[in-house]
């Protein structure tokens, strides 16, 4: 990095500004600013020369190194910031994907639960209908058997009643008649007539 004429001009202006310090500063007890003293003037000149030399040396050797170090650090920091921003963007995308996956999983699980509940309800309804059908068939069969048994009982009732009546009449008349006989047809007709009257 070269020293520019503008910077050199600024340095010389500073030196000249020091040379035009008001004289009352000397009178105020500052003889080190009395530029009438040749020794002081040569000190200022050599100080300016040394400043310019050091500035040139630093601008050609140390300052470029410092600039390179600062530039390297700046690029490294910018690179790290870019990496951090990319990592943050990746993390945000991963979080969004995770949220979407959780939402999709929850939706799918709810859909599966609803489907299982619906299937269980349909299976229960079908099983209930089947059980009701079987119960109705069993009830109908039992009613049919009861009706058949009732018909059989009612059909055999006149004969049973006739036999019972004949037996009772025979036992009642045996001690009195000593062998009296009762007509079976008469007893059967009387039993049928009584049963008919009771049924009516």
Helices and strands as residue ranges (DSSP letters): H 5-19, H 24-27, G 31-33, H 38-57, I 58-62, H 63-177, H 184-199
